[in-house]
Amino acid sequence: MRALAKGCLRIAAAAFAALAAVAPARAQSGFEGKTIRFVIASTPSGPTDMMGRVFGPHIAKFIPGRPAAAFENLPGAVGVIAANYMYRAAKPDGLTIGVLLGMVTNGLMRIDGVRYEPAGFPIIGAISATQVLLARNDLALKTPADLLTPAKPLVLASLGLGSTTDAANRLFLDMIGAKHRQVTGYPGQAETILALSRDEANIANASHSTYLARRQSILREGLYDAVLQRGELTAGGTFRRNPQLPELPTMVEAVERMKPEALAGPDFAAYRGIVGSMAVHYSFVLPPGTPPEIAATLREAMSRALSDPETRKTVQQLIQSDYEFVNGADSQKIVREMEKEYNADTRIGARLRDIMSVK
Protein backbone atom coordinates (compact mmCIF):
# COMPACT_ATOMS: atom_id res chain seq x y z
CA MET A 1 0.00 0.00 0.00
CA ARG A 2 2.85 2.38 0.87
CA ALA A 3 4.45 1.70 -2.55
CA LEU A 4 1.12 2.32 -4.24
CA ALA A 5 0.63 5.56 -2.30
CA LYS A 6 4.11 6.74 -3.20
CA GLY A 7 3.44 5.92 -6.84
CA CYS A 8 0.22 7.90 -6.79
CA LEU A 9 1.98 10.83 -5.23
CA ARG A 10 4.66 10.75 -7.91
CA ILE A 11 2.01 10.70 -10.65
CA ALA A 12 0.10 13.56 -9.02
CA ALA A 13 3.30 15.58 -8.64
CA ALA A 14 4.20 15.00 -12.28
CA ALA A 15 0.72 16.00 -13.43
CA PHE A 16 0.81 19.14 -11.27
CA ALA A 17 4.22 20.08 -12.71
CA ALA A 18 2.93 19.60 -16.25
CA LEU A 19 -0.09 21.79 -15.58
CA ALA A 20 2.09 24.42 -13.96
CA ALA A 21 4.29 24.49 -17.05
CA VAL A 22 1.34 24.84 -19.43
CA ALA A 23 -0.55 27.46 -17.43
CA PRO A 24 2.09 30.23 -17.67
CA ALA A 25 2.46 29.61 -21.40
CA ARG A 26 -1.27 30.10 -21.87
CA ALA A 27 -1.24 33.15 -19.64
CA GLN A 28 1.68 34.68 -21.49
CA SER A 29 0.04 34.29 -24.89
CA GLY A 30 -2.95 36.37 -23.79
CA PHE A 31 -4.86 35.67 -27.02
CA GLU A 32 -7.35 32.97 -26.07
CA GLY A 33 -10.90 34.32 -26.24
CA LYS A 34 -9.63 37.65 -27.61
CA THR A 35 -10.09 39.40 -30.95
CA ILE A 36 -7.24 40.67 -33.13
CA ARG A 37 -8.24 43.92 -34.81
CA PHE A 38 -6.69 44.59 -38.22
CA VAL A 39 -6.62 48.33 -38.95
CA ILE A 40 -6.47 48.73 -42.73
CA ALA A 41 -5.08 51.92 -44.28
CA SER A 42 -7.46 52.06 -47.24
CA THR A 43 -11.06 52.15 -48.33
CA PRO A 44 -12.93 48.84 -48.66
CA SER A 45 -12.30 46.80 -51.83
CA GLY A 46 -8.88 48.29 -52.59
CA PRO A 47 -5.68 46.18 -52.74
CA THR A 48 -4.62 47.05 -49.17
CA ASP A 49 -8.07 46.13 -47.90
CA MET A 50 -7.84 42.85 -49.79
CA MET A 51 -4.46 42.06 -48.23
CA GLY A 52 -5.76 42.66 -44.72
CA ARG A 53 -9.02 40.77 -45.07
CA VAL A 54 -7.53 37.83 -46.98
CA PHE A 55 -4.45 37.25 -44.84
CA GLY A 56 -5.85 38.35 -41.46
CA PRO A 57 -7.88 35.20 -40.68
CA HIS A 58 -4.98 32.94 -41.65
CA ILE A 59 -2.61 34.84 -39.35
CA ALA A 60 -5.10 34.65 -36.47
CA LYS A 61 -5.43 30.90 -36.97
CA PHE A 62 -1.74 30.42 -36.17
CA ILE A 63 -1.67 32.69 -33.10
CA PRO A 64 -1.68 30.73 -29.81
CA GLY A 65 -5.23 30.67 -28.45
CA ARG A 66 -6.66 31.16 -31.96
CA PRO A 67 -8.22 34.62 -31.43
CA ALA A 68 -10.99 35.93 -33.68
CA ALA A 69 -10.18 38.45 -36.41
CA ALA A 70 -11.98 41.77 -36.94
CA PHE A 71 -11.32 44.47 -39.52
CA GLU A 72 -11.53 48.25 -39.49
CA ASN A 73 -10.86 50.55 -42.44
CA LEU A 74 -9.06 53.77 -41.58
CA PRO A 75 -8.36 55.41 -44.96
CA GLY A 76 -7.08 58.89 -45.71
CA ALA A 77 -3.95 60.85 -46.61
CA VAL A 78 -2.58 57.92 -48.64
CA GLY A 79 -2.17 55.75 -45.56
CA VAL A 80 -0.83 58.37 -43.17
CA ILE A 81 -3.92 58.48 -40.94
CA ALA A 82 -3.77 54.76 -40.20
CA ALA A 83 0.01 54.84 -39.73
CA ASN A 84 -0.27 57.74 -37.27
CA TYR A 85 -2.98 55.90 -35.37
CA MET A 86 -0.88 52.76 -35.08
CA TYR A 87 2.17 54.75 -33.97
CA ARG A 88 0.47 57.17 -31.58
CA ALA A 89 -2.85 55.78 -30.36
CA ALA A 90 -3.15 52.01 -30.72
CA LYS A 91 -2.64 50.05 -27.52
CA PRO A 92 0.61 48.02 -27.63
CA ASP A 93 -0.90 44.79 -26.37
CA GLY A 94 -0.71 42.72 -29.55
CA LEU A 95 -4.45 42.93 -30.20
CA THR A 96 -4.18 45.63 -32.90
CA ILE A 97 -2.28 45.00 -36.14
CA GLY A 98 -1.94 47.73 -38.74
CA VAL A 99 -2.09 46.86 -42.43
CA LEU A 100 -0.24 49.80 -43.95
CA LEU A 101 0.82 50.76 -47.46
CA GLY A 102 3.69 52.93 -48.60
CA MET A 103 4.54 53.89 -45.04
CA VAL A 104 8.32 53.88 -45.59
CA THR A 105 8.77 56.60 -48.20
CA ASN A 106 6.02 58.79 -46.73
CA GLY A 107 7.60 58.47 -43.31
CA LEU A 108 11.16 59.18 -44.46
CA MET A 109 9.99 62.22 -46.38
CA ARG A 110 7.94 63.50 -43.45
CA ILE A 111 5.09 64.43 -45.79
CA ASP A 112 2.33 66.61 -44.37
CA GLY A 113 0.65 64.99 -41.40
CA VAL A 114 3.25 62.26 -40.77
CA ARG A 115 3.72 61.64 -37.05
CA TYR A 116 5.57 58.33 -37.12
CA GLU A 117 9.02 56.90 -37.78
CA PRO A 118 9.02 53.93 -40.20
CA ALA A 119 11.78 52.09 -38.34
CA GLY A 120 9.87 52.55 -35.06
CA PHE A 121 7.15 50.06 -35.98
CA PRO A 122 7.67 46.43 -34.94
CA ILE A 123 6.93 44.74 -38.28
CA ILE A 124 5.58 41.19 -38.12
CA GLY A 125 5.82 40.68 -41.89
CA ALA A 126 5.13 42.23 -45.27
CA ILE A 127 3.84 41.40 -48.72
CA SER A 128 5.96 42.77 -51.54
CA ALA A 129 4.24 44.24 -54.57
CA THR A 130 4.71 45.73 -57.96
CA GLN A 131 2.34 48.00 -59.84
CA VAL A 132 1.11 48.13 -63.42
CA LEU A 133 0.32 51.19 -65.50
CA LEU A 134 -3.14 50.90 -67.05
CA ALA A 135 -4.00 52.86 -70.19
CA ARG A 136 -7.25 53.31 -72.09
CA ASN A 137 -7.24 51.68 -75.48
CA ASP A 138 -8.28 54.89 -77.23
CA LEU A 139 -4.79 56.26 -76.53
CA ALA A 140 -3.63 53.82 -79.26
CA LEU A 141 -0.48 52.74 -77.41
CA LYS A 142 1.21 49.87 -79.23
CA THR A 143 4.58 50.25 -77.44
CA PRO A 144 5.76 52.29 -74.42
CA ALA A 145 7.34 54.75 -76.88
CA ASP A 146 3.82 55.72 -77.98
CA LEU A 147 3.39 57.47 -74.61
CA LEU A 148 5.30 60.33 -76.27
CA THR A 149 2.71 60.63 -79.07
CA PRO A 150 -0.63 59.38 -77.65
CA ALA A 151 -3.85 59.76 -79.61
CA LYS A 152 -5.17 61.94 -76.76
CA PRO A 153 -3.42 64.01 -74.06
CA LEU A 154 -2.35 61.84 -71.10
CA VAL A 155 -4.48 62.28 -67.98
CA LEU A 156 -3.35 60.41 -64.87
CA ALA A 157 -5.95 59.38 -62.27
CA SER A 158 -4.20 60.27 -59.02
CA LEU A 159 -4.63 59.57 -55.32
CA GLY A 160 -3.35 63.08 -54.67
CA LEU A 161 -0.38 64.68 -52.99
CA GLY A 162 1.74 62.36 -50.87
CA SER A 163 1.12 59.24 -52.95
CA THR A 164 4.36 57.42 -53.71
CA THR A 165 2.48 55.40 -56.33
CA ASP A 166 1.62 58.57 -58.22
CA ALA A 167 5.13 59.93 -57.69
CA ALA A 168 6.64 56.85 -59.34
CA ASN A 169 4.33 57.24 -62.36
CA ARG A 170 5.20 60.92 -62.70
CA LEU A 171 8.93 60.26 -62.32
CA PHE A 172 8.73 57.67 -65.09
CA LEU A 173 6.75 59.95 -67.40
CA ASP A 174 9.18 62.80 -66.70
CA MET A 175 12.19 60.57 -67.37
CA ILE A 176 10.94 59.64 -70.84
CA GLY A 177 9.64 63.16 -71.54
CA ALA A 178 5.91 62.32 -71.78
CA LYS A 179 3.60 65.30 -71.24
CA HIS A 180 0.72 64.63 -68.86
CA ARG A 181 -1.64 66.16 -66.31
CA GLN A 182 -3.31 64.73 -63.21
CA VAL A 183 -6.85 64.43 -61.94
CA THR A 184 -6.45 64.17 -58.15
CA GLY A 185 -8.56 63.38 -55.13
CA TYR A 186 -9.49 59.73 -55.67
CA PRO A 187 -9.53 57.93 -52.29
CA GLY A 188 -8.13 54.59 -53.51
CA GLN A 189 -7.05 52.52 -56.47
CA ALA A 190 -10.50 51.04 -56.94
CA GLU A 191 -11.73 54.56 -57.66
CA THR A 192 -8.84 55.47 -60.01
CA ILE A 193 -9.50 52.30 -62.03
CA LEU A 194 -13.18 53.20 -62.19
CA ALA A 195 -12.10 56.62 -63.51
CA LEU A 196 -10.70 54.87 -66.59
CA SER A 197 -14.05 53.24 -67.33
CA ARG A 198 -15.78 56.62 -66.95
CA ASP A 199 -13.19 58.31 -69.21
CA GLU A 200 -12.34 60.78 -66.44
CA ALA A 201 -8.70 59.81 -66.99
CA ASN A 202 -6.86 57.61 -69.46
CA ILE A 203 -3.93 56.27 -67.43
CA ALA A 204 -3.97 54.93 -63.88
CA ASN A 205 -2.18 52.61 -61.55
CA ALA A 206 -3.09 49.18 -60.18
CA SER A 207 -1.34 46.72 -57.90
CA HIS A 208 -0.28 43.61 -59.79
CA SER A 209 -2.55 41.48 -57.59
CA THR A 210 -5.55 43.66 -58.40
CA TYR A 211 -4.71 43.54 -62.10
CA LEU A 212 -4.28 39.77 -62.15
CA ALA A 213 -7.56 39.27 -60.30
CA ARG A 214 -9.41 41.49 -62.79
CA ARG A 215 -7.51 40.75 -65.99
CA GLN A 216 -10.19 38.63 -67.64
CA SER A 217 -12.94 41.16 -66.94
CA ILE A 218 -10.63 43.98 -68.10
CA LEU A 219 -10.08 42.19 -71.41
CA ARG A 220 -13.81 41.57 -71.81
CA GLU A 221 -14.58 45.21 -71.10
CA GLY A 222 -12.07 46.24 -73.75
CA LEU A 223 -11.62 49.81 -72.52
CA TYR A 224 -8.10 49.61 -71.09
CA ASP A 225 -5.24 47.26 -70.28
CA ALA A 226 -1.78 47.23 -68.70
CA VAL A 227 1.09 48.59 -70.77
CA LEU A 228 3.99 48.51 -68.30
CA GLN A 229 4.88 47.25 -64.85
CA ARG A 230 6.88 49.01 -62.15
CA GLY A 231 9.27 46.07 -61.77
CA GLU A 232 10.92 44.73 -58.64
CA LEU A 233 14.26 45.82 -57.22
CA THR A 234 16.33 42.74 -56.39
CA ALA A 235 18.83 42.31 -53.56
CA GLY A 236 21.57 42.72 -56.18
CA GLY A 237 20.30 46.17 -57.08
CA THR A 238 18.85 45.31 -60.50
CA PHE A 239 15.24 45.44 -61.68
CA ARG A 240 13.33 42.38 -62.75
CA ARG A 241 9.89 41.67 -64.19
CA ASN A 242 7.43 40.19 -61.73
CA PRO A 243 7.37 36.41 -62.37
CA GLN A 244 3.59 36.52 -62.72
CA LEU A 245 3.79 39.18 -65.45
CA PRO A 246 6.78 38.02 -67.54
CA GLU A 247 5.35 39.46 -70.76
CA LEU A 248 4.96 43.00 -69.42
CA PRO A 249 8.04 45.30 -69.77
CA THR A 250 9.23 47.30 -66.78
CA MET A 251 9.34 51.07 -66.71
CA VAL A 252 13.11 50.82 -66.31
CA GLU A 253 13.36 48.85 -69.56
CA ALA A 254 11.39 51.61 -71.26
CA VAL A 255 13.71 54.30 -69.87
CA GLU A 256 16.77 52.30 -70.96
CA ARG A 257 15.46 52.23 -74.54
CA MET A 258 14.05 55.74 -74.76
CA LYS A 259 16.17 57.97 -72.48
CA PRO A 260 19.13 55.98 -71.06
CA GLU A 261 20.84 59.17 -69.86
CA ALA A 262 18.00 59.59 -67.35
CA LEU A 263 19.29 56.59 -65.39
CA ALA A 264 22.07 58.81 -63.99
CA GLY A 265 19.73 61.58 -62.86
CA PRO A 266 17.83 62.45 -59.67
CA ASP A 267 14.52 61.18 -61.08
CA PHE A 268 15.88 57.67 -61.32
CA ALA A 269 17.47 57.85 -57.85
CA ALA A 270 14.06 58.80 -56.45
CA TYR A 271 12.35 56.11 -58.52
CA ARG A 272 14.72 53.47 -57.13
CA GLY A 273 13.84 54.55 -53.61
CA ILE A 274 10.11 54.18 -54.25
CA VAL A 275 10.40 50.79 -55.93
CA GLY A 276 12.69 49.59 -53.13
CA SER A 277 9.96 50.44 -50.65
CA MET A 278 7.60 48.16 -52.57
CA ALA A 279 9.44 45.18 -51.03
CA VAL A 280 7.52 45.99 -47.84
CA HIS A 281 4.63 47.82 -49.49
CA TYR A 282 1.90 46.01 -47.53
CA SER A 283 3.35 46.06 -44.02
CA PHE A 284 1.71 44.34 -41.05
CA VAL A 285 2.85 46.36 -38.05
CA LEU A 286 2.40 46.65 -34.30
CA PRO A 287 2.39 49.81 -32.20
CA PRO A 288 5.76 50.89 -30.78
CA GLY A 289 6.21 49.63 -27.24
CA THR A 290 4.64 46.25 -27.94
CA PRO A 291 6.45 43.76 -25.63
CA PRO A 292 9.14 41.84 -27.58
CA GLU A 293 7.70 38.46 -26.61
CA ILE A 294 4.29 39.40 -28.05
CA ALA A 295 5.88 40.76 -31.24
CA ALA A 296 7.89 37.53 -31.57
CA THR A 297 4.73 35.42 -31.15
CA LEU A 298 2.91 37.37 -33.87
CA ARG A 299 5.91 37.27 -36.21
CA GLU A 300 6.06 33.52 -35.82
CA ALA A 301 2.32 33.22 -36.44
CA MET A 302 2.50 35.27 -39.64
CA SER A 303 5.53 33.34 -40.92
CA ARG A 304 3.82 30.01 -40.28
CA ALA A 305 0.55 31.18 -41.79
CA LEU A 306 2.00 32.55 -45.00
CA SER A 307 4.34 29.58 -45.45
CA ASP A 308 1.48 27.12 -45.01
CA PRO A 309 0.56 25.37 -48.31
CA GLU A 310 -3.13 25.51 -47.47
CA THR A 311 -2.94 29.27 -46.92
CA ARG A 312 -1.17 29.78 -50.24
CA LYS A 313 -3.72 27.64 -52.07
CA THR A 314 -6.68 29.45 -50.50
CA VAL A 315 -5.22 32.90 -51.07
CA GLN A 316 -4.40 32.15 -54.71
CA GLN A 317 -8.03 31.18 -55.28
CA LEU A 318 -9.26 34.38 -53.66
CA ILE A 319 -6.92 36.95 -55.21
CA GLN A 320 -6.18 35.11 -58.47
CA SER A 321 -2.43 35.52 -57.99
CA ASP A 322 0.47 34.35 -55.87
CA TYR A 323 2.25 36.45 -53.25
CA GLU A 324 5.79 37.06 -52.02
CA PHE A 325 6.15 37.15 -48.24
CA VAL A 326 8.93 39.00 -46.41
CA ASN A 327 9.29 37.91 -42.80
CA GLY A 328 9.34 40.38 -39.93
CA ALA A 329 13.09 40.38 -39.31
CA ASP A 330 13.90 40.91 -43.01
CA SER A 331 11.21 43.59 -43.31
CA GLN A 332 12.72 45.48 -40.38
CA LYS A 333 16.17 45.22 -42.01
CA ILE A 334 14.87 46.51 -45.35
CA VAL A 335 13.32 49.55 -43.66
CA ARG A 336 16.56 50.35 -41.83
CA GLU A 337 18.59 50.03 -45.07
CA MET A 338 16.17 52.26 -46.94
CA GLU A 339 16.47 54.87 -44.20
CA LYS A 340 20.25 54.72 -44.53
CA GLU A 341 20.18 55.10 -48.35
CA TYR A 342 17.63 57.91 -48.20
CA ASN A 343 19.74 59.89 -45.75
CA ALA A 344 22.96 59.24 -47.71
CA ASP A 345 21.63 60.46 -51.10
CA THR A 346 20.06 63.90 -50.72
CA ARG A 347 18.79 63.82 -54.32
CA ILE A 348 16.13 61.26 -53.37
CA GLY A 349 14.37 63.37 -50.77
CA ALA A 350 14.78 66.60 -52.72
CA ARG A 351 13.25 65.21 -55.91
CA LEU A 352 10.42 63.41 -54.11
CA ARG A 353 9.54 66.53 -52.11
CA ASP A 354 9.48 68.49 -55.36
CA ILE A 355 7.31 66.11 -57.35
CA MET A 356 4.93 65.26 -54.51
CA SER A 357 4.22 68.91 -53.70
CA VAL A 358 3.00 69.81 -57.20
CA LYS A 359 -0.56 69.07 -58.27
Secondary structure, 3 states (H helix, E strand, C coil): CHHHHHHHHHHHHHHHHHHHHHHHHHHHHCCCCCEEEEEECCCCCCHHHHHHHHHHHHHHHCCCCCCEEEEEECCCHHHHHHHHHHHHCCCCCCCEEEEEECHHHHHHHCCCCCCCCHHHCCEEEEECCCEEEEEEHHHCCCCHHHHHCCCCCEEEECCCCCCHHHHHHHHHHHHHCCCEEEECCCCCHHHHHHHHHCCCCCEEEEEHHHHHHHHHHHHHHCCEEEEEECCEECCCCCEECCCCCCCCCEHHHHHHHHCHHHHHCHHHHHHHHHHHHHHHCEEEECCCCCCHHHHHHHHHHHHHHHHCHHHHHHHHHHHCCCCCEEEHHHHHHHHHHHHHHHHHCHHHHHHHHHHCCCC
